């Protein structure tokens, strides 16, 4: 059974940094695409960043230049380095991974940006 487990969320002041991690387990094949989405209270879930197995990346305009997505294929782990955090970045951040034709999701980790 495929599982994705996020870690690294928490409370941070505006302008601060956090690093999220997501480790995937239970897959007998490689993970083609990994990424992060987020959902703020009262809003729809939105794309934050995506990275392919060849490390090609896509970012939402709202996080370009502040967030960096990376992955370690040997560990089936994806990271999200978040710098210059803003209150509007407050949300539950979800990891996702594409295995074959199926998307798998983590349980989410809360990120709160507040003074």
N, C-alpha and C positions, 0 to 999 in steps of 0.2 A: 504494500500500500504506500503510495507516494505521500510524503508529508513535507511541507515547507514551514519552517519555524523561524519567525523574525525575532530580533533582539536589538537593543540599543536605543529604544525610545525613552522619553522622559521630559522633564521640564527644563527649559533653557530660556535665558533672557534674550530679548531682541539683539541681533548682531552676533549672537553666539553660534556655536557649531555642535552638530551631533553626527554620529556615524551609525547608520543602520546596517544590520547584517541579516542575511536570510540563508539558511542552510537547507538544502533539499536532500531527502533520503528516500530509499525504497524504490528507486528507478533502476532498471537494468540497462537502460539506454541513456545516452546523453540528453541534456536539456538544450533544445535548440535556441530558445529565446527566454530571457529572464527579464523581469522588470518590476517597477514599483508603481502603484496607484495610490491615491489617497482620497479620503472622504471626510469633509468637514461637516459639522452639524447643520442639518437642513439643506445640504447640497448633495448633488450627485457625485458618485465616484468618478475621479478623473485620472488620466494618465499623468505620471510624473516623468518617468524615464524608462527606456527600454534598451537592452543590449543583446546582440546576437552572439552566437557561439564564436564568431570571428571578431567579436568586440566592436562591431559597428553600433553606434549609439544614436538615440533619438531623445530629445528633451522637450518638455512643455515650455512654451515661451516664458512662462512665469518663473521658471527656475533656471533658465539658461544663464551661465556665468556664475551661478551660486552653488549648484548641485553637481556632483560628479558620480556617475554610475560606473561600477567596475565589477569584474567577476574573476573567480578562480575556478577554472574548469576541473582542476584536479580534486577540488573539494566540493564541487557542485554548490558553490556559494556565490551570492551576489551581494554587493555592498552599495550603499548610497551615502556618500559624504555630503553633508548639508552645511554650508557656510552662510554667513550673513543672514541668518534666519530672521523672519519677520512674523508678526502676529498672525498674518493671513496664511502662514504655513501650518498653523495649528490644524491637526486632523489625525485621523487614524490612518496609518500607512500600511498598505497591504503589499506583500510580495506575491509575484505570480511567475509560473514557469510553464513553458510549452513543451510537452513531451509527446512525441508523435503528433496527433491531431487534437490532443486534449490539453486544456488549460487547467492548471492546479493553482490553488490560492492558499496563502497562509492565513492565520487567524487575526492578524493585524497587531500593530503596536502603536500606542498613543504618543504623539509628539505635541507638546504644548509650548508655545512661545509666548512668554508673558513676563512682565517686570513685576 
